[in-house]
């Protein structure tokens, strides 16, 4: 197999092959472990990750891996760090495996400490395995950045590079957060992206479907203009460096970012409410996010709970007509039963705009948040998240379980992932049976 694309030569072709490998090993080991020089351009970043692009998966000898158990916390079970295919994919020509893994482990210690500092509610992080994977497979697709599930984090070598220099460790912070979550779905991503946004407001922009309406309605009316300006900047489509990383690296209006950072700081109570909801009622929160096709649903619920609904100056008759339109959309079950991906909030607000001739964007958005308050908020501040039809809820949960069972059958699963994954499946099935029994009794 030709492994030149994975090798890490940074000297010009006229330099000696041996010297090139040696200097690259030193440079990139420092880069991955301790961070690169203060600044790096898009072109230089592209050159680095192009030599670390995910390769095709091939059968590997069982002994072809670098693997160590490293303790990240006193008294905790050691984490199994692995680079599979270390020889096959040419990693050893440029990197000292043990040194590299020790450096990654040291950074991971800092990431875990950082996570616990940001969210003191997180006590236990079930991390047992960390895999630096030079190839793509069913567990880590070529277009994925990283993947975390079943006590395991998987990422590509290029991900380590981008995370170290561009994202300031936020990819690993994001993935480690996923290990602490009890279910799957939009709310998990929302909670993890909120974690990233605390570090840098550009993550609010890059992941705007999770944040935009709540930010605009309560904190930062200029959000649409910021989004347009941010994404209007050109990117190199022929680069392997993701467009998101290119946008992140290129300079942007500092005043806008400062103001957005202030708004993000004010959103902290909302982020904490999303985290609480995802710990206490993860399956119901995931269900409603899926049924409405709205990745921001949990954040918007948190907003009306913590901050109340925006002021609404509109005739009662028009308000009631608008609420009927929103309810008809929000309670449609096509996303659950037919597998559509339609954002029902967007559909409702477009219908209100054209049918009721409400042209003002702020008024339409205020109608939506007032509807959420009346329909999903209890008088004591709790959330009304019971599905209208328990069968829809059962269908949704069983579909997620089926997806996980299919994943566990894919080639490349480790013993840790299979064992933890099967335990997860049994736990969710047990919890679903208890939930459905309770629903039957109540009905």
TORTORBA-109319 format. One record per residue (C-alpha): x, y, z. Coordinates in pm, whole numbers, plus 32768, in hexadecimal, padded with zeros to 4 digits. Example, Ala and Ser with C-alpha at 12.3 -4.5 7.8 and 13.67 -1.06 7.14 Angstrom:
84CE7E3E830C;85577F9682CA;
END
This chain:
800080008000;807D815D7FAA;809A821680F3;813F83548072;8003841E80AD;801783CD821D;81878415824E;81DC855E82F0;82FA85EE8225;83118767823D;8464879C8196;847887E28020;84AC86B27F3F;861F87017F1B;865C86C2808F;86D5856D80F5;85C284718142;865D84168291;8689857E8301;852885D28290;849384BB8360;855D85178493;85068688848F;8399863E8443;8385854A8565;840C86528652;8335876C85C4;81EC86B285B9;821D86038705;824A875A87A1;811D87D586DD;803786BD874E;80AE86B488B3;80FA88198911;805E88EA87FE;80F9898E86CD;81928AEA86B0;80B48C0F8708;80248C3F85AB;7FEC8B5E8481;7F498BB18335;7E3D8AF3827A;7F348A848170;802C89F9826D;7F14894C832A;7E9E88B081E5;7FF98827819F;8007878782F6;7EB486E082F0;7ED586728184;7FE9858A81FE;7F02850A830D;7DC684CE8242;7CF88399829D;7D69826D81D1;7CA98142814F;7C698031824A;7D327EF28210;7D5E7DB082D1;7E637DEB83DE;7F427CF0848E;7ED47CD485F9;802D7D438670;80337E7C8595;7FD67F828696;806A805E879F;7FA8803188E1;7FD5809D8A49;7EFE80B88B7F;7F2E820D8C1B;7E91828D8D5C;7DF483E58D34;7D7F84168E97;7DF483938FE5;7D2E82609049;7C79824B8EF9;7C8781248E0D;7D9B81578D08;7D2E81B78BA9;7D9880DC8A84;7E4181BA897F;7E6A811A8827;7EEA816F86CD;7E82804885F0;7F42800A84AF;807180CC852A;815A801D8433;80677FDA8318;8009814982FA;816D81CA831C;813F827A846A;828481F184F4;834E829A83E1;830683EE8479;828D83B885DE;83068315871B;81CA825B8784;81FB824788FE;826683B38911;813D84208840;804283608915;80D583E78A58;80B1854689D3;7F4A850C8965;7EFC847C8ABC;7F8F85AD8B65;7EB286918A94;7D8685B78AE2;7DC485E28C56;7DAA87598C21;7C6E872D8B52;7BC386628C62;7C24875F8D6C;7BA488768C8D;7A5687C58C59;7A2287938DCD;7A7788FE8E0F;797E897B8D0D;786A888F8D7E;7892882B8EED;775E874A8ECA;783786548E0B;78D8856B8F07;7920842E8E47;79A684178CE4;799782AF8C68;7AC782BB8B84;7B6E81698B5A;7BFB817B89FB;7C9682848917;7CDE822287AE;7DA982EE86B4;7D2E82508572;7DF38286842D;7CDD81EA8358;7B69821C8325;7A6C810C836D;790580D983E6;79618167853B;7A0E829F84B7;799D8313835F;7A8383E0827C;79B6851E82A7;799D84F8841F;7A8685B88500;7A7484D78630;798883E186D5;794183938840;7865828088C7;7872815889B3;799581D38A88;7A67820D894F;7AE5833A888C;7B5583058726;7BF684118650;7CD484368521;7E3C84B3852E;7DCC85E7846B;7CCD862A857B;7DE1863C867F;7E98873785A7;7D6C8817856B;7CF987FB86D2;7E4E88598758;7E868989867E;7D338A058609;7C2E89A1870A;7CFC89B78849;7C9F885888B8;7B28888A8891;7AF7875387BD;7B74866F88D2;7AB4873B89D3;797987058902;79B1858E88DE;7A0485548A4B;78BF86058AA6;7804850C89CA;788383ED8AA0;77C684798BCC;767284848B1A;756E83738B49;74BA837389F9;74E883E58890;746784FB87B1;745F8673877B;746686D088EA;75B486218917;764A86F28800;75A8882E8883;763D87F889DD;779687AF894E;779188D7885C;772789B6897D;785F893D8A30;792E89AA8903;787B8AF988EC;78E68B4A8A4F;7A4C8B3989CF;7A218BFB888C;78EB8CAA87FC;79498C3B869E;78B88AE786FB;77658B928720;77888C0085B7;780B8AB9852A;76F089FB85D3;75E58B0685A8;74BB8A148576;74DD89C186E9;74EF8B2A8760;74858C348668;731A8C7D86C7;73588C788840;74888D5A881A;73CD8E4B8738;728D8E558805;732B8E8E8959;74908F088938;75118F7987E6;74258FFF86DC;7541901D85E0;756E8EA385CD;74EC8E828464;75DB8F9083EC;76FD8EED84A4;76AB8D9E8405;769B8E3182A8;77E68EE882D0;78968DBC836B;78308CC4825E;78588DBA813F;79D18D978159;7A5C8CAF8052;7AF88B5D8098;7BD48A757FCC;7AEC89647F55;7C1088957ED6;7CAD88828032;7C8D875A811C;7C868852823C;7B1288698290;7A6189AA8232;7A0089D9839F;7B6E89DC8403;7BC18AD082ED;7AAE8BBE835E;7B268B9984C3;7C8F8BE98469;7C538D15838A;7C378E688437;7ADC8EEC8481;7A4D902D8510;7AD4903F8674;79BF912386F0;78B7902A867C;796B8F0A8725;79918FCE8869;782090238873;77C58EBD8822;78AC8E458938;77F08F278A2B;76A78E9089B6;77338D3289E0;77968D7F8B46;76338DF08B8D;75B18CA58B03;76598BDE8C17;75138BA68CDB;74738B1F8B9E;75968A348B5C;758089AE8CBE;740A89778C99;744688B18B59;754587DD8C14;7451879F8D31;733D873D8C3E;742686518B83;748785A58CC8;732A85898D5A;7250854B8C25;733A84F58B07;725284118A41;712884FD8A48;7201862789EB;7295856088CB;713A84F3885C;70B386558843;71E986D38791;71BC85BB8692;704285E3866C;7060875A8633;71988731855D;722C884D8628;738C881F86B3;7360895A8788;721E88E88831;72B588A6898A;736C89F5898E;722D8AAB892F;717289FB8A46;72848A668B35;72678BCC8AB9;70F28BEC8B02;71228B478C56;72478C1E8CC5;71F88D668C15;70848D558BCC;6FE98D898A75;70378EC489AA;6F368FDC89B3;6E1F8FA788B9;6D4890C98841;6C44902B8763;6AC990048762;6A4F8ED58825;69908E4D86F9;6AC78E57861D;6B978DC08734;6AA78C9A8756;6AA88C5C85E0;6C238C5E85E4;6C2B8B6D870A;6B4B8A7A864C;6C3F8A7D8528;6D6A8A43860D;6CBB892A86C9;6C57887A8588;6DC0887B8519;6E6788298665;6D8D86FC86A7;6DAD865E854F;6E52850A856B;6EDF84E3840A;704385138486;701183EE8574;6F31830984AA;6FAA834A8346;711383AC8381;70F7850B82F5;71E1861E8367;710587548360;713488718455;6FCF88A884CA;702289F88568;709E8A79841A;6F6989F1836B;6E838A91846B;6F258BE78458;6F1F8BE682DC;6DAE8B8B82E2;6D678CA583D6;6E238D9882F8;6D5D8D4381C0;6C078CDF8245;6BE58DDF835B;6CB28EEB82A7;6D908F2383D9;6EC28FAF832D;6F8C9014845E;708D8F0984AE;70A08F68861F;6F278F468649;6F238DED85AA;70438D7E8687;6F9A8E0E87BE;6E5F8D4A8766;6F2A8C0A875C;6FCF8C4488AF;6E838CA3894D;6DEF8B6288C2;6F0A8A9A8960;6EC88B3C8AB0;6D538AF28AA7;6D7289928A18;6EAC88FE8AB6;6EE689B58BFF;6E4589478D45;6DD48A498E43;6EE989DD8F31;6FF58A058E27;6FFF88998DBB;6FD988288C55;6EAC877B8BB9;6F5C86818ADB;6E7485568AE5;6E3F84E4897B;6CDD850288F7;6CE083938893;6DB982A48960;6DD581C5882D;6E9082DA8777;6F8382F18896;6FB58179889A;6FEE81778722;70F2828A8740;71B581E48859;71AE809087B1;7233812B866F;735C81C0872B;73A2807287D1;73927FC28682;748F80B885F2;757D80728710;75537EFA86EF;75A87F17857C;76DD7FE585CF;77557EE286C8;774E7DDD85B5;78347EA784D4;79967E2D849C;7A9B7EE0856B;79E27EEE86B5;7AC17EB687E2;7A6F7DDB890D;7A3B7F1089E2;79447FA988EC;78847E6488C1;786C7E238A35;78077F858A97;77227FA38969;76607E6889BF;76387EE28B24;75B4802D8A9C;74B77F7889C2;74387EA68AE5;741C7FD68BC6;7354809D8AC7;726B7F798A83;722E7F4F8BF7;71EC80C28C26;70FF80C28AFB;70377FA08B8A;701580588CD4;6FAF81998C24;6EA880EC8B50;6E1C80328C7D;6DFA817F8D30;6D5382198C00;6C5A80FC8BF1;6C0581268D61;6BD4829F8D39;6AFD82728C05;
END
